[in-house]
Amino acid sequence: MCTGVDAAPLDERYQLFRERYDVISKNASKKLLWWFKPRLILSGHTHNGCEVLHEKLYPEISVPSFSWRNRNNPSFILVIKA
């Protein structure tokens, strides 16, 4: 379930991604979370952004494409380490 200002339109938001084609497998995701225990996950996507909380512990922010070819309002994220 993606949320956020750059999330997909409502009619597309509930379409599931295909494991091992659109996204890595659920098993691989669980192993990566278990191994790394990240405080924050930053990722990119070609069309829509997404904010999701994995296992109620690991926030993930997906940034949509920075290319005008993929969307009419390219996005980016700026992270400053304090």
MIDOSE-1310 file (N, C-alpha, C; in nm, 2 decimals, decimal comma, always signed):
residues 82
mctg	+0,08/-0,12/+0,00/+0,00/+0,00/+0,00/+0,09/+0,12/+0,00; +0,09/+0,19/-0,11/+0,18/+0,31/-0,12/+0,09/+0,44/-0,09; +0,16/+0,53/-0,02/+0,10/+0,66/+0,01/+0,20/+0,77/-0,04; +0,16/+0,89/-0,02/+0,25/+1,00/-0,05/+0,21/+1,08/-0,17
vdaa	+0,26/+1,20/-0,18/+0,22/+1,29/-0,29/+0,25/+1,24/-0,43; +0,35/+1,16/-0,45/+0,38/+1,10/-0,58/+0,33/+0,96/-0,60; +0,24/+0,91/-0,52/+0,19/+0,78/-0,53/+0,11/+0,77/-0,66; +0,09/+0,64/-0,70/+0,01/+0,62/-0,83/-0,13/+0,66/-0,81
plde	-0,20/+0,69/-0,92/-0,34/+0,73/-0,91/-0,42/+0,61/-0,84; -0,53/+0,65/-0,78/-0,61/+0,55/-0,71/-0,64/+0,42/-0,79; -0,68/+0,44/-0,92/-0,71/+0,32/-0,99/-0,59/+0,23/-1,02; -0,47/+0,28/-1,01/-0,35/+0,19/-1,03/-0,29/+0,15/-0,90
ryql	-0,32/+0,22/-0,79/-0,26/+0,20/-0,66/-0,27/+0,06/-0,60; -0,37/-0,01/-0,64/-0,40/-0,15/-0,58/-0,36/-0,26/-0,67; -0,30/-0,23/-0,78/-0,25/-0,34/-0,87/-0,12/-0,40/-0,81; -0,12/-0,53/-0,79/+0,00/-0,59/-0,73/+0,11/-0,61/-0,83
frer	+0,23/-0,59/-0,78/+0,35/-0,61/-0,87/+0,38/-0,76/-0,87; +0,44/-0,81/-0,98/+0,47/-0,95/-1,00/+0,61/-0,97/-0,93; +0,61/-1,07/-0,84/+0,74/-1,11/-0,78/+0,84/-1,16/-0,88; +0,96/-1,12/-0,86/+1,07/-1,17/-0,94/+1,06/-1,12/-1,09
ydvi	+0,97/-1,02/-1,11/+0,97/-0,96/-1,24/+0,96/-0,81/-1,22; +0,86/-0,76/-1,15/+0,85/-0,61/-1,12/+0,93/-0,58/-1,00; +0,93/-0,67/-0,90/+1,00/-0,65/-0,77/+1,07/-0,78/-0,73; +1,16/-0,77/-0,64/+1,23/-0,89/-0,59/+1,12/-0,97/-0,51
skna	+1,15/-1,09/-0,48/+1,06/-1,18/-0,42/+1,04/-1,14/-0,27; +0,92/-1,17/-0,22/+0,89/-1,14/-0,08/+0,99/-1,21/+0,01; +1,04/-1,33/-0,02/+1,14/-1,40/+0,06/+1,27/-1,32/+0,06; +1,31/-1,27/-0,05/+1,44/-1,19/-0,06/+1,42/-1,06/+0,02
skkl	+1,31/-1,00/+0,01/+1,28/-0,88/+0,09/+1,30/-0,90/+0,24; +1,23/-1,01/+0,28/+1,24/-1,04/+0,43/+1,38/-1,07/+0,47; +1,46/-1,14/+0,39/+1,60/-1,17/+0,42/+1,68/-1,04/+0,43; +1,66/-0,95/+0,33/+1,74/-0,83/+0,33/+1,70/-0,74/+0,46
lwwf	+1,58/-0,73/+0,49/+1,54/-0,66/+0,61/+1,60/-0,72/+0,74; +1,60/-0,86/+0,75/+1,65/-0,93/+0,86/+1,80/-0,91/+0,87; +1,87/-0,91/+0,76/+2,02/-0,90/+0,76/+2,06/-0,76/+0,79; +2,00/-0,66/+0,73/+2,05/-0,52/+0,74/+1,98/-0,44/+0,85
kprl	+1,86/-0,47/+0,88/+1,78/-0,39/+0,98/+1,80/-0,24/+0,96; +1,76/-0,19/+0,84/+1,78/-0,05/+0,80/+1,70/+0,04/+0,88; +1,75/+0,16/+0,90/+1,67/+0,27/+0,96/+1,58/+0,34/+0,86; +1,63/+0,34/+0,73/+1,56/+0,40/+0,63/+1,60/+0,34/+0,49
ilsg	+1,50/+0,31/+0,41/+1,52/+0,26/+0,28/+1,49/+0,36/+0,17; +1,58/+0,40/+0,09/+1,56/+0,49/-0,02/+1,57/+0,42/-0,15; +1,47/+0,43/-0,24/+1,47/+0,36/-0,37/+1,41/+0,45/-0,48; +1,43/+0,40/-0,60/+1,37/+0,48/-0,71/+1,28/+0,40/-0,79
hthn	+1,19/+0,46/-0,87/+1,10/+0,40/-0,95/+1,08/+0,48/-1,08; +1,04/+0,42/-1,19/+1,04/+0,49/-1,32/+0,91/+0,58/-1,33; +0,81/+0,55/-1,25/+0,68/+0,62/-1,28/+0,63/+0,69/-1,15; +0,61/+0,62/-1,04/+0,54/+0,68/-0,93/+0,63/+0,66/-0,80
gcev	+0,61/+0,75/-0,71/+0,67/+0,75/-0,58/+0,59/+0,66/-0,48; +0,65/+0,64/-0,37/+0,58/+0,55/-0,27/+0,64/+0,57/-0,13; +0,55/+0,57/-0,03/+0,60/+0,57/+0,10/+0,53/+0,45/+0,17; +0,61/+0,36/+0,23/+0,55/+0,24/+0,29/+0,64/+0,21/+0,41
lhek	+0,57/+0,14/+0,51/+0,64/+0,10/+0,63/+0,64/-0,05/+0,63; +0,76/-0,11/+0,62/+0,77/-0,26/+0,62/+0,78/-0,31/+0,76; +0,69/-0,41/+0,79/+0,69/-0,48/+0,91/+0,68/-0,38/+1,03; +0,61/-0,27/+1,01/+0,59/-0,17/+1,11/+0,72/-0,12/+1,17
lype	+0,83/-0,14/+1,10/+0,96/-0,09/+1,16/+1,05/-0,02/+1,06; +1,04/-0,05/+0,93/+1,14/+0,00/+0,83/+1,07/+0,09/+0,73; +1,09/+0,22/+0,74/+1,03/+0,31/+0,64/+1,10/+0,30/+0,51; +1,03/+0,30/+0,40/+1,08/+0,31/+0,26/+1,02/+0,42/+0,19
isvp	+1,10/+0,50/+0,12/+1,06/+0,61/+0,04/+1,11/+0,58/-0,10; +1,02/+0,56/-0,20/+1,06/+0,55/-0,34/+1,04/+0,68/-0,41; +1,14/+0,72/-0,47/+1,13/+0,85/-0,55/+1,10/+0,82/-0,69; +1,00/+0,89/-0,75/+0,97/+0,87/-0,89/+1,08/+0,92/-0,98
sfsw	+1,07/+0,89/-1,11/+1,17/+0,92/-1,20/+1,21/+1,07/-1,21; +1,33/+1,10/-1,24/+1,38/+1,24/-1,26/+1,38/+1,27/-1,41; +1,32/+1,19/-1,49/+1,32/+1,21/-1,63/+1,19/+1,26/-1,68; +1,19/+1,36/-1,77/+1,07/+1,41/-1,83/+1,01/+1,31/-1,92
rnrn	+1,09/+1,21/-1,97/+1,04/+1,11/-2,06/+0,94/+1,01/-1,98; +0,96/+0,99/-1,85/+0,88/+0,90/-1,78/+0,76/+0,97/-1,71; +0,77/+1,10/-1,68/+0,65/+1,16/-1,62/+0,67/+1,31/-1,64; +0,55/+1,38/-1,63/+0,55/+1,53/-1,66/+0,59/+1,61/-1,54
npsf	+0,62/+1,55/-1,43/+0,67/+1,63/-1,31/+0,78/+1,55/-1,24; +0,90/+1,55/-1,30/+1,01/+1,47/-1,24/+1,04/+1,51/-1,10; +1,08/+1,42/-1,02/+1,11/+1,44/-0,88/+1,25/+1,40/-0,84; +1,29/+1,45/-0,72/+1,42/+1,41/-0,67/+1,41/+1,42/-0,51
ilvi	+1,51/+1,36/-0,45/+1,51/+1,37/-0,30/+1,65/+1,42/-0,26; +1,65/+1,50/-0,16/+1,78/+1,55/-0,12/+1,79/+1,51/+0,03; +1,90/+1,44/+0,06/+1,93/+1,40/+0,20/+2,05/+1,47/+0,25; +2,04/+1,53/+0,36/+2,15/+1,60/+0,43/+2,18/+1,53/+0,56
ka	+2,30/+1,48/+0,57/+2,34/+1,42/+0,70/+2,38/+1,52/+0,80; +2,32/+1,53/+0,91/+2,35/+1,63/+1,01/+2,47/+1,58/+1,10
